[in-house]
């Protein structure tokens, strides 16, 4: 992203700070000290949206990301599933992006929600600089990247609770990847180069391949678009015959596949993804969905990290998990969790909340899964051995402690 407007060298008879000189097309360039419009407006967008990120409730994607950070804080090498108290096996949530967040949480002592808020600012900065680099590659017009800021601000402002941090990070890295690929493909041969036209350099091929593999691990759908964009840039911007460069670009592809295949938390090429929302196998979303904007601070203040909560309120699940607790059954379960386990946990939640279920059966469920907390809607019946500790005046939801006696 350009920090200052480009300008040619000022005439020798005028101070450098008072003129920008004339451009090649005869137009007067801005002074050297004048910042570009993209820097000014992009900085404003970054500041505003970064502040909004700190106020976004732990709902949906933000709560899930905070839960991932909390699991990595507890066990960096062998974390549990983000929502369920079981060892994670091939969970695609533990990407390089998540690992960076987990390392930051362990190094700084910040909570999962705080790390997610900081990461939102970093992601946005990475995205804005990527837009600046890519547009500068494609056009000299300084106002083109400014036009991108309008939809960007509107999309993020519309519902900050549903920002997808991994996809934003993947798109931001993709913009930088495209800018790098475009520059490498268009580089002219240096005078005296014994291998003219052999671009990219081997080191660039490795770097571009590693970045593409990183995008594949973080967000596979974005990686497809990233690869197509790289191919288009290579085809359009290569200044020499493509044949001499094929081996180097192919080596970059090998690097991308190697990075994805050797990722220790899961295989980035074959790891199952979380099923779409319309095909969830978890409990139904109930009254709590209407309170999607509520931060559930009244409940998370009581539940210690690492303890299991039984609820079928989807927003409550993400808020509780984001603060370190687990839920018995996730409304949108991790695809890495065995189907039989997901089905049994979903049935256990449904049975516990059924008013016809005997108390002995409920006690067996809480004992089997280590449930110590309940978060119920106002339409759900409180069991005999539960004590209410907190409630929400806005939705009527209650948090209760289950007696183990």
N, C-alpha and C positions, 0 to 999 in steps of 0.2 A: 504494500500500500504506500503510495507516495506521500511523504511527509510534507514536502514543499513542492510548489509548482515548478515544472521544468523551465529553465531559462538559459539563454545563451550568455556568453561572457559579455559584460557591459563594456561600452566604449571607454577608452583610456582617459577621456577628458571629463567623465562623469563619475561621481561616487558610486560604488557597487550597490549601496543600499537604496539608491533612488531610482534605479531603472532596471528593466529586465531585458532590454535589447529587443531587436526585431527577429521574428521567426523567419524560417525559410520561405514562407508564403507571403511575406510582407506585412503581416499583422504584428502588432506590438505585444510582446509577452509580458505577463505580470512580473512585478519586482521579485527579486530573489527571496525576500523575507515574507512574502505573502503565502500563507498556507493554502493548500488546495481545498476546494469546496468539499471534497470527499472526506478529508481529514476533519474538517469542522463538523459537518453533519454526521459523519460516521462516529466521531467521538461523542456527540450528543446522544445518538441512538444507543451507543454502548453504555453510557452512564445511566440513562433512564432504564433500559431493560435490565441492566445489572442490579439496579435498586429493586426493580419489580421481582427479580428472582429470589431475593431474600424474604419477600412477603408472600411468595406462592405457597399454598398449603401442600402438605405431603399427600397428595392424591395421585393415583394412577402412576404415571411414569416416574415422577419425582420420588414418590414413596418407595417404589421398587428399587430405584438406583441407590437411595439412602440405605435400604436393607442390604443391598449387595456390599456397600462400603462397610456396614457393620459386621457382616460375616467375615470379610477379609481382615478387619481389625482384630477379630478374635482368633482367626486361624488363616494365615496368609497362604499356606501351601495346600491345606485341605479344608476349605470352607464348607459350611452347610449350604443347603439350598436357601435362596434369599428369603422365602416365606415359610418354609417347612423345616422342622427340626430333624433333618436327616442329612447324612453326608452327601454332598453334591457329587454326582457322577455325570460327566459330560454335559454340564450345564453351560449353555451358550452365553449366559449372563457374565461369566468370568472372562471377559475379553481383555486385551492389553489396556484398553481405556479404563476398565474397572480396576485392573491391577494398579495402575497409576494412582487412582483415587484411594485405593486401600493403603498404598504406601504413604500417600500424603496424610491420611488419617492417623496412621501409626506414628509418623514422624512429628506431626504437629499436635496431636491430641485432640483435634477437632472432631466433633460428632459427625455422623453420617449426613444429617440434614445440612450442616454447615459446609461440609466438603462438597455436597451437591450444589449448593448456592455459589460457592467459589468457582466450581467447575463450569457453571453456567456462564460466568463472566469470562473465563478463559476461553471457552468454546466460542463465544460470540466474538471475542477479539481475534481468534484464529479464523473465524468465518469472514469477518470484515477485511482482514489483511489478505485472505485468499481471494476475495472478490476484487480487491484492488490490484493484486498481481495479475489475475487472469484478464481483467478488462484492459489493463495497461499493455498486455501482450497482444490483444486483439485490435485495439483502437487507441489513437492518441487523444481522443476526445475526453477531457477531464470530467465531463458531466454524465458520462455513461454509467459509472459505478454509483453515482448519486441516485439515478433512477431506480436502481436495485434496492435502495434503502427503504423505499415506500412500501412495497409488498412485504419486505422482511420485517419491518416494524409492525405492520398490521397483523401479520400472521402470529408473531410472538406475543403481541399485546392482547389478542383475542382471548386466549385461554392459557395463561402462563403455567397453570398446574399440569397441563398436558404436554409440555415441552418434552421432546424425546432427546435426552442428552446424548446417547450414543449415536443416533442418526445425525444430529447436528454436528457432532465431532467428525463423523465420517464424511459428511458433505464438505466441511471446512478443509479437511485433509485432501479431499478430492480436488478442490479448487487449486490448492497449492501443487498437487500432483500434476494437474493439467498445465499449470503455468510452467512448471519445471520441464515437463515433456515437450511443450511447445518451444521453449527456449533451446532445449537440447537438439530437437529435430531441425531447427532453423539455423543452427550455428554454421557459419562459413568456415572453411578450412583456414588454418593459420598459415602464414607464409613459411615455406620450407617444411611443412608437415609431410613426413614420409608416407603417411596414409591419408591423403586428402579425402574429405567427405565421409570419413569413418566416425559418424556420430550416432548415438551418444558415446561418450567415453565409457570405458568399462565400469568405472566407479559410479557414473551416473546411472548406468543400466541397473547396477545393484541397488542403488538408492531408490530409484523409481519402482523397481520390483518389490522392495521391502515395504514401501509406502502402500502399494497396491495390495500386498498381503495383509497389511495392517487394517486397511479398509474392509477387506474380506472378513477378517476376524471380528471386527466391531459391528459391521452392519452389511451382511451379504447382498441385500437388494441394491444398496448404494454402490457396492463393488462392481456389479454388472454395468451400471451406467458409467462408472469410472473407467472401466476397461474399454468400453465403446468410445468414450471421449478421447482416450489416449490414442486409439487406433485412428480416429478421425484426424487428430492433430498431426500424427506421424504422416498420414497420407497427404495432408494438405500443405504442411509446412516444411517437409523435407526438401532441401535445396539441391540435393544430388540424387543420383540413382538410389533407389531404396534397397536394391539387392545387396550392396556392400554392407548395409547396416543391419541386415536381417539377423545375423548371428548375435549381435549385441542386444537387439530388442528381444530376441528369443531367450537370451540369458536372463533378461529382466523378468520375463514371464516365469522362468524356472525358479527364480528367487522368490517371487510372489507365492507360487504354489508350495515351495519348501517352507516358508514362514507359516503359512496356514496349516500345513500338514503336521508340523512339529510343535505347534503350540501345546504346552504341557497340560493345560486345564481341559482341553477338548480338541477334537480334530475339526479345524475350521472348514474343511471340505465336506464333512459328512455329519456334523453334529445336528441333531434335530432342533428345530426352532419351536418357540412357544406357539400352541395352536391359536388360530384367529378367535377373536372374542365371541363370534357367533357360534363356535363349536366347543365352548367350554365344558369341561367335565366336572367342574367344581360346584359348590352350592349356589343357589340363585341369589342375585343381588336384590336386597329387599329395601326397606324404608331408608336405610342409611345412604342409599344412592342420592336421595334428594338433598343430602347434606354434604355434597361433594366439595363444597368450598370451606367446610369447617375443618380446622386444623386438628381437632381431637386432643387438644392439650389437656382438657379436663380428664381424659382417660390415660394418655401416655405418661402423665405425671405419677401415676400409681403403679403401673406395670413395670417391674424391673426387666432389664435386658436378659434375654435367654429363656424367659418363661413363655408358656404356651397359652394362647387365648382361643376360646371357641366363639366364633361369630360367623354370621353369613352376610354381614354388611361390608360390601366391597371397599368403600372408601376407608372404613375403619381398619380393614386388613392392611392396607398400604401405609396408613399412618402409624399403626402399631409396629409393623415390621420395620419401618423407617427409623424408629427409635430403638430398635434392637430386640423386640419381642418376636415370637413366632405365632403363626396361626395354625389351627389344626388342619384346615383344608383351605386352599387358595381358590378363589373364584376363577382365576386364570392360571392354572397350574403349570409348572415348568415341564416342558416336554421331556426333559431328562429324567423325570421321576417316573418310576414304573407305573404302567396303566392300572395294574391291580391295586397298587398302594393308593393311587389317586382315587379310585372308585371306592375302596374301603373307607377312606377318610371322609369322602363326601357323604357316604351313607351314614357314617357315625354322626356327622353334624346334623343331618336331617333327622335321624332317630332321636338325638338328644333334644332337639327343639320341638319335636312332636309331643303335643300335650298328652297323647295316649301312651307314651312310653313310661313304663314303671320306673320308680326311683332307683331300684336296684340295677336296672339296665343302664341308667345314666351314670351311676357310680362306677360301673364297670368301664364305661367309655373314658371317664376322666382318669381312672387309674391306669388304663392301658396306654393312653397317650400323654399322661402327665399334665393334664389340663388343670390349671389353678385359677383361671380367670374366665369370666363370661362377659361379652358385650352384646346386649340384647336390645332390640327395638321395643317400642312401647306396645307392640302387638304380641310380643312373645312372653310366655309365662316364666316367672322366676322360679327355679327349683327350690325344694325345701331346705337344702343345705347350703344356700348361697346368701351372702350378705352384701347389700348394696353399699358401695363406697363413694360413687360419684355418678352424676347424671348430667345430661345436656338439656337445659331449658329450651333450646331451640328445636330439638328433634324428639325429645322424650326418651332418647337412648340411655341405657344405664350400664354401668360397669359394676360387676359383682365379683366377690372372691368366693371360690368354692371351698367348703370345709373338707379337710382330709380325714377327719375323725370318723 
